[in-house]
Amino acid sequence: MSRSGKNYWGSAEDIERKRALDSILSKDMNDELKKMLNERSVANIRYMIDILGKSVGEVEKAGGVKAGYLASISSENSTTVPTTVFLYKISKILNVSIDTLLNRSVIGLSKDEVLALQFIEKLKEKTEKENISWFKMRESDIKDATDKLMFPNGLFRMLTHNKNPEVIYESLFFPGKTMEANRAFLYAQIEEKRTVWINSLSSIEDVDDKMEEIIVYEIYIEDKNNRKANDGFIPIACSLYGEVFDDCINDLYERAYDMSGKKLFNDNERDILKSYIEQI
C-alpha cells in the first residue's frame, strides 16, 4: 500500500508484475546495471513524452512524483532507478509496458510507429488478462486451400495455372514479395465489425550473403465497414520494423497462440459465477 492508502497492485497480474519488477530493481543490483536501466527507461520516457505532445511536468504530476524528478534521476552518473510505482503509473499514462520502458528502446520511432506499438501493447495486456478471445487459422489449412472463400483473410488471392487453383498471400507491407504461411494466422474480434489479425509468414532473405528462411509477423486490422481499399485490411505493424517491434509482436503472437481456442467468459457470465461462488 502507498502512504495514501491506495493499492496500485490490485489484480493478480499486476501483483505478479510488481514481484518481477522488484526482483529486477533489487538493491543487490550492481551500479553498472542500475545505471543502464536508469538511462534506458528515462530516455524512453522522455522520448515518449515528447513525441506524444505531453509535458514532463504533467507526466511527473500524474506519476505521483515531484516536479524535476526525471531530471534528478537522469543526472550524470546517477544510479537511482525509477520506483516501481512510478514506472507502473508511467506505463499506464504512456500506454506501453514496463518491460518495454526498461528493456527496449523506442528512440527514433515515428509518431505513427509509437501509436502502433501502443496498440500492440494494449492487445498483449488484454490477452494476458484474458479479455480477448483469439482463434487460429492453421498453416495446413492455408497451404491446402483451393478456394479463397474458405478464408476470412482478404490478403489471399486466387491464381489458376494450367487449371490448377493456387491461393497465394499478398503482403501489404512488401508488395510483390513471395511469402508463405508459417504456423498459424491468429485473429480476434476487437469491435463489432473490426478484427485484428497476426499473420505468421516465412520469407527467404539474404542474411550475411546467405539465403536463409526467416519468420515474419504482420499485424492488420480488418475493417468490415470499409471494404473499398485492400478488402478492408489496414496494415498496422510488422516484426521487421525493428527490434522493439520484433520483440513485442513475437511476444504477443506466442501469448495469443497459447490462448487461441480457449473459451472465455463474458462479463455477464463472470458476474453470474462470482455471485454463485459468494453464496456457497
Sine and cosine of phi, psi and omega as CSV:
sin_phi,cos_phi,sin_psi,cos_psi,sin_omega,cos_omega
0.00,0.00,0.61,-0.79,0.08,-1.00
-0.98,0.19,0.14,-0.99,0.00,-1.00
-0.88,0.47,-0.48,0.88,0.00,-1.00
-0.98,0.22,-0.15,0.99,0.01,-1.00
1.00,-0.03,-0.02,1.00,-0.04,-1.00
-1.00,0.05,0.73,-0.68,0.01,-1.00
-0.99,-0.12,0.91,-0.43,-0.02,-1.00
-1.00,0.01,0.00,1.00,-0.11,-0.99
-0.84,-0.55,0.79,0.61,-0.12,-0.99
-0.95,0.32,-0.71,0.71,-0.10,-1.00
-0.99,0.16,0.35,-0.94,0.02,-1.00
-0.88,0.48,-0.63,0.78,0.00,-1.00
-0.90,0.44,-0.66,0.75,-0.02,-1.00
-0.94,0.35,-0.61,0.79,0.03,-1.00
-0.90,0.44,-0.65,0.76,0.03,-1.00
-0.91,0.42,-0.62,0.78,0.04,-1.00
-0.89,0.45,-0.65,0.76,-0.01,-1.00
-0.89,0.45,-0.67,0.74,0.02,-1.00
-0.87,0.50,-0.70,0.71,0.00,-1.00
-0.90,0.43,-0.66,0.75,-0.01,-1.00
-0.92,0.39,-0.66,0.75,0.03,-1.00
-0.87,0.49,-0.60,0.80,0.01,-1.00
-0.94,0.35,-0.59,0.81,0.03,-1.00
-0.92,0.38,-0.66,0.75,-0.06,-1.00
-0.99,-0.13,0.50,0.86,-0.07,-1.00
-0.91,0.42,0.40,-0.92,0.01,-1.00
-0.91,0.41,-0.35,0.94,-0.03,-1.00
-0.98,0.20,-0.13,0.99,-0.02,-1.00
-0.90,0.43,0.68,-0.73,0.00,-1.00
-0.96,0.29,0.36,-0.93,-0.10,-0.99
-0.88,0.47,-0.54,0.84,-0.01,-1.00
-0.91,0.42,-0.68,0.73,0.02,-1.00
-0.93,0.36,-0.65,0.76,0.05,-1.00
-0.85,0.52,-0.69,0.72,-0.02,-1.00
-0.89,0.45,-0.65,0.76,0.00,-1.00
-0.90,0.44,-0.74,0.67,0.01,-1.00
-0.90,0.44,-0.62,0.79,0.02,-1.00
-0.88,0.48,-0.78,0.63,-0.07,-1.00
-0.89,0.46,-0.68,0.73,-0.04,-1.00
-0.92,0.39,-0.75,0.67,-0.06,-1.00
-0.91,0.41,-0.69,0.73,-0.01,-1.00
-0.92,0.40,-0.65,0.76,0.03,-1.00
-0.89,0.46,-0.68,0.73,0.03,-1.00
-0.89,0.46,-0.70,0.71,-0.02,-1.00
-0.88,0.47,-0.74,0.68,-0.01,-1.00
-0.89,0.46,-0.66,0.75,-0.01,-1.00
-0.91,0.42,-0.68,0.73,0.01,-1.00
-0.90,0.43,-0.67,0.74,0.03,-1.00
-0.85,0.53,-0.71,0.71,-0.05,-1.00
-0.92,0.38,-0.75,0.66,-0.11,-0.99
-0.95,0.31,-0.42,0.91,0.04,-1.00
-1.00,0.03,-0.02,1.00,0.07,-1.00
0.96,0.27,0.43,0.90,0.04,-1.00
-0.99,-0.11,0.15,-0.99,0.08,-1.00
-0.95,-0.32,0.52,-0.86,0.01,-1.00
-0.86,0.52,-0.65,0.76,-0.03,-1.00
-0.87,0.49,-0.71,0.70,-0.03,-1.00
-0.93,0.37,-0.57,0.82,0.02,-1.00
-0.94,0.33,-0.66,0.75,0.05,-1.00
-0.88,0.47,-0.66,0.75,0.02,-1.00
-0.90,0.43,-0.71,0.70,0.02,-1.00
-0.91,0.41,-0.47,0.88,0.01,-1.00
-0.99,0.13,-0.03,1.00,0.08,-1.00
0.97,0.22,0.41,0.91,0.03,-1.00
-0.85,-0.52,0.26,-0.96,-0.02,-1.00
-0.95,0.30,0.41,-0.91,0.07,-1.00
-0.86,0.51,0.68,-0.73,-0.01,-1.00
1.00,-0.01,0.03,1.00,-0.05,-1.00
-0.88,0.48,-0.72,0.69,-0.01,-1.00
-0.89,0.46,-0.64,0.77,0.02,-1.00
-0.90,0.43,-0.63,0.78,-0.05,-1.00
-0.92,0.39,-0.58,0.81,-0.04,-1.00
-1.00,-0.01,-0.10,1.00,0.02,-1.00
-0.96,-0.28,0.18,0.98,0.04,-1.00
-0.92,0.39,0.38,-0.93,-0.07,-1.00
-0.84,0.55,0.72,-0.69,0.02,-1.00
0.93,0.37,0.19,0.98,0.06,-1.00
-0.94,0.35,0.70,-0.71,0.06,-1.00
-0.91,-0.42,0.30,0.95,0.03,-1.00
-0.99,0.12,0.90,-0.44,0.02,-1.00
-1.00,0.03,0.65,-0.76,0.04,-1.00
-0.78,0.63,0.58,-0.81,-0.03,-1.00
-0.92,0.38,0.38,-0.93,-0.02,-1.00
-0.89,0.46,-0.66,0.75,-0.01,-1.00
-0.91,0.42,-0.66,0.75,0.03,-1.00
-0.89,0.45,-0.73,0.69,0.01,-1.00
-0.88,0.48,-0.64,0.77,0.01,-1.00
-0.88,0.48,-0.74,0.67,-0.02,-1.00
-0.91,0.42,-0.68,0.73,-0.02,-1.00
-0.89,0.45,-0.64,0.77,0.01,-1.00
-0.88,0.47,-0.57,0.82,0.04,-1.00
-0.95,0.32,-0.64,0.77,-0.02,-1.00
-0.92,0.40,-0.66,0.75,-0.06,-1.00
-1.00,-0.01,-0.12,0.99,0.02,-1.00
0.86,0.51,0.66,0.76,0.16,-0.99
-0.72,-0.69,0.37,-0.93,-0.05,-1.00
-0.98,0.22,0.39,-0.92,0.09,-1.00
-0.87,0.49,-0.62,0.79,0.01,-1.00
-0.84,0.54,-0.68,0.74,0.02,-1.00
-0.92,0.39,-0.68,0.74,0.00,-1.00
-0.87,0.49,-0.61,0.79,-0.08,-1.00
-1.00,0.04,-0.62,0.79,-0.23,-0.97
-0.91,-0.41,-0.08,1.00,0.00,-1.00
-0.79,-0.61,0.13,-0.99,0.05,-1.00
-0.85,-0.53,0.79,-0.61,0.05,-1.00
-0.98,-0.21,0.03,1.00,-0.05,-1.00
-0.88,0.48,0.78,-0.63,0.03,-1.00
0.99,-0.14,-0.19,0.98,0.04,-1.00
-0.93,0.36,0.60,-0.80,0.07,-1.00
-0.97,0.23,0.15,-0.99,0.01,-1.00
-0.88,0.47,-0.64,0.76,0.03,-1.00
-0.92,0.39,-0.61,0.79,0.03,-1.00
-0.92,0.40,-0.62,0.79,0.07,-1.00
-0.89,0.46,-0.66,0.75,0.03,-1.00
-0.88,0.47,-0.68,0.74,0.04,-1.00
-0.90,0.44,-0.65,0.76,0.02,-1.00
-0.90,0.44,-0.67,0.74,0.04,-1.00
-0.88,0.48,-0.64,0.77,0.03,-1.00
-0.89,0.46,-0.71,0.71,0.01,-1.00
-0.89,0.46,-0.68,0.73,-0.01,-1.00
-0.90,0.44,-0.62,0.79,0.02,-1.00
-0.92,0.38,-0.65,0.76,0.07,-1.00
-0.87,0.49,-0.67,0.74,-0.01,-1.00
-0.90,0.43,-0.66,0.75,0.01,-1.00
-0.90,0.44,-0.70,0.72,0.01,-1.00
-0.91,0.41,-0.56,0.83,0.03,-1.00
-0.93,0.37,-0.68,0.73,0.03,-1.00
-0.87,0.50,-0.62,0.78,-0.04,-1.00
-1.00,0.03,0.10,1.00,0.01,-1.00
0.84,0.54,0.67,0.74,0.04,-1.00
-0.97,-0.26,0.19,0.98,0.01,-1.00
-0.57,-0.82,0.68,-0.74,-0.03,-1.00
-0.99,-0.17,0.85,-0.52,0.01,-1.00
-0.97,-0.23,0.54,-0.84,0.06,-1.00
-0.75,-0.66,0.37,-0.93,-0.05,-1.00
-0.84,-0.55,0.59,-0.81,0.16,-0.99
-0.95,-0.31,0.93,-0.37,-0.20,-0.98
-0.95,0.31,0.49,-0.87,0.00,-1.00
-0.85,0.53,-0.68,0.73,-0.03,-1.00
-0.89,0.45,-0.61,0.79,0.03,-1.00
-0.91,0.41,-0.63,0.78,-0.03,-1.00
-0.92,0.40,-0.74,0.68,-0.08,-1.00
-0.95,0.32,-0.45,0.89,-0.02,-1.00
-1.00,0.00,0.07,1.00,-0.11,-0.99
-0.93,0.38,0.61,-0.79,0.11,-0.99
-0.81,-0.58,0.03,1.00,-0.06,-1.00
-0.55,-0.83,0.88,-0.48,-0.01,-1.00
-0.85,0.53,-0.47,0.88,-0.04,-1.00
-0.92,0.40,-0.21,0.98,0.06,-1.00
-0.93,0.36,-0.33,0.94,-0.14,-0.99
-0.89,-0.45,0.64,-0.77,0.12,-0.99
-0.99,0.15,-0.19,0.98,-0.06,-1.00
-0.99,0.15,0.93,-0.36,-0.11,-0.99
-0.97,0.25,0.09,1.00,0.02,-1.00
-1.00,0.07,-0.03,1.00,0.06,-1.00
-1.00,0.01,0.59,-0.80,0.02,-1.00
-0.76,-0.65,0.59,-0.81,-0.06,-1.00
-1.00,-0.04,0.80,-0.59,0.09,-1.00
-0.86,-0.51,0.48,-0.88,0.05,-1.00
-0.78,-0.62,0.89,-0.45,0.05,-1.00
-0.90,-0.44,0.87,-0.49,0.00,-1.00
0.79,0.61,0.69,0.72,0.02,-1.00
0.92,0.38,0.13,0.99,0.05,-1.00
-0.99,-0.17,0.92,-0.39,-0.02,-1.00
-0.94,0.34,0.60,-0.80,0.03,-1.00
-0.63,-0.78,0.72,-0.70,0.04,-1.00
-0.98,-0.21,0.85,-0.53,0.00,-1.00
-0.90,-0.44,0.36,-0.93,-0.02,-1.00
-0.98,-0.19,0.71,-0.70,0.02,-1.00
-0.89,-0.45,0.97,-0.25,0.00,-1.00
-0.95,0.30,0.68,-0.73,0.10,-1.00
-1.00,0.08,-0.20,0.98,0.05,-1.00
-1.00,0.06,-0.56,0.83,-0.05,-1.00
-0.75,-0.66,0.96,0.29,-0.04,-1.00
-0.83,0.56,0.72,-0.69,0.04,-1.00
0.99,0.12,-0.12,0.99,-0.02,-1.00
-0.99,0.12,0.66,-0.75,0.01,-1.00
-0.99,0.14,0.88,-0.48,0.02,-1.00
-0.69,-0.73,0.53,-0.85,-0.02,-1.00
-0.85,-0.53,0.44,-0.90,0.04,-1.00
-0.89,0.45,0.63,-0.78,0.03,-1.00
-0.68,-0.73,0.72,-0.69,-0.08,-1.00
0.86,0.51,-0.84,-0.55,-0.08,-1.00
-0.78,-0.63,0.46,-0.89,0.18,-0.98
-1.00,-0.04,0.77,-0.64,-0.03,-1.00
-0.95,-0.30,0.59,-0.81,0.03,-1.00
-0.57,-0.82,0.48,-0.88,0.01,-1.00
-0.51,-0.86,0.64,-0.77,0.03,-1.00
-0.99,0.15,0.83,-0.55,-0.02,-1.00
-0.96,-0.28,-0.37,0.93,0.13,-0.99
-0.58,-0.82,0.08,-1.00,-0.11,-0.99
-0.81,0.58,-0.68,0.73,-0.04,-1.00
-0.84,-0.55,0.47,0.89,0.04,-1.00
-0.75,-0.66,0.72,-0.69,-0.02,-1.00
-0.80,-0.61,0.67,-0.74,0.08,-1.00
-0.99,-0.15,0.67,-0.75,0.01,-1.00
-0.86,-0.51,0.66,-0.76,0.21,-0.98
-0.89,-0.46,0.95,-0.30,-0.06,-1.00
-0.99,-0.12,0.84,-0.54,0.01,-1.00
-0.99,-0.12,0.85,-0.52,-0.12,-0.99
-0.74,-0.68,0.36,-0.93,0.12,-0.99
-0.87,-0.49,0.58,-0.82,-0.03,-1.00
-0.61,-0.79,0.56,-0.83,0.06,-1.00
-1.00,-0.03,0.87,-0.49,-0.08,-1.00
-0.80,-0.59,0.41,-0.91,0.08,-1.00
-1.00,0.08,0.95,-0.31,0.00,-1.00
-0.89,-0.46,0.93,-0.36,-0.02,-1.00
0.79,0.61,0.75,0.67,0.04,-1.00
0.92,0.40,0.31,0.95,0.08,-1.00
-0.80,-0.60,0.67,-0.74,0.03,-1.00
-0.99,0.14,0.89,-0.45,-0.05,-1.00
-0.77,-0.64,0.48,-0.88,0.07,-1.00
-1.00,0.09,0.80,-0.60,0.05,-1.00
-0.86,-0.51,0.44,-0.90,0.03,-1.00
-0.99,-0.11,0.75,-0.66,-0.01,-1.00
-0.84,-0.54,0.72,-0.70,0.09,-1.00
-0.93,-0.38,0.76,-0.65,0.04,-1.00
-0.86,-0.50,0.68,-0.73,0.02,-1.00
-0.92,-0.40,0.77,-0.63,0.02,-1.00
-0.77,-0.64,0.42,-0.91,0.26,-0.97
-0.94,-0.34,0.80,-0.60,0.07,-1.00
-1.00,-0.10,0.91,-0.42,-0.03,-1.00
-0.97,-0.24,0.97,-0.22,-0.04,-1.00
-0.96,0.30,-0.19,0.98,0.03,-1.00
-0.98,0.21,-0.33,0.95,-0.06,-1.00
-0.65,-0.76,0.99,-0.10,-0.05,-1.00
-0.99,-0.13,0.08,1.00,-0.12,-0.99
-0.93,0.37,-0.71,0.71,-0.04,-1.00
-0.98,-0.21,0.81,-0.58,0.07,-1.00
0.80,0.60,0.57,0.82,0.01,-1.00
0.84,0.54,0.46,0.89,0.05,-1.00
1.00,0.03,0.07,1.00,-0.03,-1.00
-1.00,-0.02,0.81,-0.59,0.00,-1.00
-0.93,-0.36,0.90,-0.45,0.03,-1.00
-0.95,0.32,0.79,-0.61,-0.06,-1.00
-0.97,-0.25,-0.82,0.58,-0.03,-1.00
-0.33,-0.94,0.36,-0.93,-0.02,-1.00
-0.71,-0.70,0.54,-0.84,-0.03,-1.00
-0.92,0.40,-0.26,0.97,0.03,-1.00
-1.00,0.06,0.07,1.00,0.01,-1.00
-0.93,0.36,-0.31,0.95,-0.05,-1.00
0.56,-0.83,0.11,-0.99,-0.13,-0.99
-0.86,0.51,-0.68,0.73,-0.06,-1.00
-0.90,0.44,-0.63,0.77,0.03,-1.00
-0.96,0.28,-0.62,0.78,0.04,-1.00
-0.85,0.53,-0.74,0.67,0.00,-1.00
-0.90,0.43,-0.77,0.64,-0.11,-0.99
-0.93,0.37,-0.66,0.75,-0.02,-1.00
-0.94,0.33,-0.65,0.76,0.08,-1.00
-0.86,0.51,-0.70,0.71,0.00,-1.00
-0.88,0.47,-0.72,0.70,0.02,-1.00
-0.88,0.48,-0.70,0.71,-0.04,-1.00
-0.87,0.50,-0.73,0.69,-0.04,-1.00
-0.90,0.44,-0.65,0.76,0.02,-1.00
-0.92,0.40,-0.70,0.72,-0.01,-1.00
-0.92,0.39,-0.61,0.79,0.01,-1.00
-0.88,0.47,-0.69,0.72,0.01,-1.00
-0.90,0.43,-0.50,0.86,-0.04,-1.00
-1.00,0.06,-0.29,0.96,-0.15,-0.99
-0.87,0.49,0.73,-0.69,0.04,-1.00
1.00,0.06,-0.15,0.99,-0.01,-1.00
-0.98,0.21,0.66,-0.75,0.04,-1.00
-0.97,0.22,0.84,-0.54,0.05,-1.00
-0.92,-0.38,0.66,-0.75,0.06,-1.00
-0.96,0.27,0.58,-0.82,0.16,-0.99
-0.99,0.13,0.08,-1.00,-0.08,-1.00
-0.86,0.51,-0.65,0.76,-0.01,-1.00
-0.90,0.43,-0.67,0.74,0.01,-1.00
-0.91,0.41,-0.62,0.78,0.04,-1.00
-0.89,0.45,-0.68,0.73,0.00,-1.00
-0.88,0.47,-0.64,0.77,0.01,-1.00
-0.89,0.46,-0.72,0.69,-0.01,-1.00
-0.91,0.42,-0.70,0.72,0.01,-1.00
-0.88,0.47,-0.66,0.75,0.02,-1.00
-0.88,0.47,-0.68,0.73,-0.01,-1.00
-0.92,0.40,-0.67,0.74,0.00,-1.00
-0.88,0.48,-0.66,0.75,-0.03,-1.00
-0.92,0.39,-0.44,0.90,-0.03,-1.00
-0.99,0.10,-0.29,0.96,-0.05,-1.00
-0.95,0.30,0.00,0.00,0.00,0.00
